[in-house]
Amino acid sequence: MAVPCSSLAQCFWASADVISVAEIAWLAGLLEGEACFMTVNRRVKDKTYKRIYVQLVMTDKDVMERAGALMGTRVCDVPWHPLASKAIYRTAIHGDKAAGLMMTIYSFMGERRRKKIQECIATWKASPGRTKVQRARLELTAGAS
């Protein structure tokens, strides 16, 4: 079974026409155990804005490359750390794409991660960079699913 990518609420993959439910489930399982779902402050001039992120850091390059391909992100080497015995890789997604990813994997996540995703999405929806019309459309989309 495949999921068509036609809107942000349905799927966040801009480059993929179709992604399988199995791939979404695999990515959700990986992110459940290894990722960080977070809100960070972004300072622009004298104002502070909230931005949502999903970050994944691991030492398994093949797993990171697969996750990065599914997320549509680059996998970067993390600078050497004196306590690290292996190479460390990182990928992250933020903003609208992070929100789309969170909404896509939400049903596969455990209770604790769902709560964190809800907090992140609420922050994203309330972002001052969104107009009232955009926020209303998000509410309609969320209510339809």
C-alpha positions as CSV (number, residue, x, y, z in Angstrom):
1,M,0.0,0.0,0.0
2,A,1.3,3.4,-0.9
3,V,0.5,6.9,0.3
4,P,0.2,9.7,-2.3
5,C,2.0,12.9,-1.5
6,S,-0.4,15.7,-2.3
7,S,-0.5,18.1,0.6
8,L,1.7,19.0,3.7
9,A,-0.8,17.3,6.1
10,Q,-0.7,14.1,4.1
11,C,3.0,13.8,3.4
12,F,6.1,16.0,3.7
13,W,8.2,14.4,0.9
14,A,8.6,17.0,-1.8
15,S,10.7,14.9,-4.1
16,A,8.8,11.6,-3.8
17,D,5.5,10.9,-5.6
18,V,4.7,7.8,-3.5
19,I,6.1,6.3,-0.3
20,S,5.0,3.0,1.1
21,V,3.3,2.6,4.5
22,A,6.1,0.2,5.4
23,E,8.7,2.9,4.8
24,I,6.8,5.4,6.9
25,A,6.5,2.8,9.6
26,W,10.2,2.0,9.5
27,L,11.1,5.7,9.7
28,A,8.6,6.2,12.5
29,G,10.1,3.3,14.5
30,L,13.6,4.7,14.0
31,L,12.6,8.2,15.1
32,E,10.6,6.8,18.0
33,G,13.7,5.3,19.5
34,E,16.5,7.6,18.3
35,A,15.2,11.1,17.3
36,C,14.7,14.3,19.2
37,F,11.5,16.2,18.6
38,M,12.0,19.8,19.8
39,T,11.2,23.4,19.7
40,V,14.1,25.9,19.6
41,N,14.3,29.6,19.8
42,R,15.3,31.5,16.7
43,R,16.4,35.1,17.2
44,V,15.9,37.6,14.3
45,K,16.9,41.1,15.1
46,D,15.2,41.9,18.4
47,K,12.5,39.2,18.1
48,T,12.6,35.6,19.2
49,Y,10.6,33.0,17.2
50,K,10.0,29.3,17.9
51,R,11.0,26.8,15.3
52,I,10.3,23.0,15.4
53,Y,12.9,20.4,14.6
54,V,13.3,16.7,14.2
55,Q,16.9,15.6,14.7
56,L,18.5,12.2,14.3
57,V,22.0,11.4,15.4
58,M,23.5,7.9,15.0
59,T,26.7,6.1,14.3
60,D,25.2,3.7,11.7
61,K,25.9,5.4,8.3
62,D,23.7,3.0,6.3
63,V,20.7,3.6,8.5
64,M,21.2,7.3,8.5
65,E,21.5,7.4,4.7
66,R,18.2,5.5,4.4
67,A,16.5,7.8,6.9
68,G,17.9,10.9,5.2
69,A,16.6,9.7,1.8
70,L,13.1,9.2,3.3
71,M,13.2,12.5,5.0
72,G,14.6,14.4,2.0
73,T,17.6,15.6,4.1
74,R,21.4,15.5,3.9
75,V,23.3,13.4,6.3
76,C,26.3,15.2,7.8
77,D,29.3,14.1,9.6
78,V,29.4,15.4,13.2
79,P,32.7,16.9,14.1
80,W,35.0,14.6,16.0
81,H,34.3,14.2,19.7
82,P,37.1,13.0,22.0
83,L,34.7,10.4,23.7
84,A,33.4,9.0,20.4
85,S,35.0,5.8,19.2
86,K,33.0,5.7,15.9
87,A,32.0,8.3,13.3
88,I,28.8,10.1,14.2
89,Y,26.2,11.2,11.6
90,R,23.4,13.8,11.9
91,T,20.3,14.8,9.9
92,A,17.6,17.2,10.8
93,I,14.5,18.7,9.4
94,H,12.7,21.9,10.6
95,G,9.8,24.2,10.0
96,D,7.0,23.2,7.7
97,K,8.8,20.0,6.6
98,A,9.3,18.9,10.3
99,A,5.6,19.6,10.9
100,G,4.6,17.4,7.9
101,L,6.9,14.6,9.0
102,M,5.5,14.7,12.5
103,M,1.9,14.6,11.2
104,T,2.8,11.7,8.8
105,I,4.4,9.5,11.5
106,Y,2.1,10.5,14.4
107,S,-0.2,7.4,14.3
108,F,2.9,5.1,14.6
109,M,4.3,6.8,17.6
110,G,4.0,6.0,21.3
111,E,2.2,8.1,23.9
112,R,5.2,10.1,25.0
113,R,6.3,11.0,21.5
114,R,2.7,11.8,20.5
115,K,2.5,14.3,23.3
116,K,5.7,15.9,22.3
117,I,4.6,16.1,18.6
118,Q,1.3,17.7,19.7
119,E,3.4,20.4,21.6
120,C,5.6,21.0,18.6
121,I,2.7,21.2,16.2
122,A,0.9,23.7,18.5
123,T,4.0,25.8,18.5
124,W,4.3,25.6,14.8
125,K,0.7,26.5,14.2
126,A,1.0,29.5,16.5
127,S,4.1,30.8,14.7
128,P,3.9,34.5,14.1
129,G,5.1,33.8,10.5
130,R,1.7,32.4,9.7
131,T,-1.3,34.5,8.7
132,K,-4.8,34.0,10.2
133,V,-5.9,32.3,6.9
134,Q,-3.0,29.8,7.0
135,R,-3.8,29.0,10.6
136,A,-7.5,28.5,9.7
137,R,-6.5,26.1,6.9
138,L,-4.3,24.1,9.2
139,E,-7.2,23.8,11.7
140,L,-9.5,22.6,8.9
141,T,-7.0,20.1,7.7
142,A,-6.4,18.8,11.2
143,G,-10.1,18.5,11.8
144,A,-10.6,16.5,8.6
145,S,-8.2,13.8,9.5
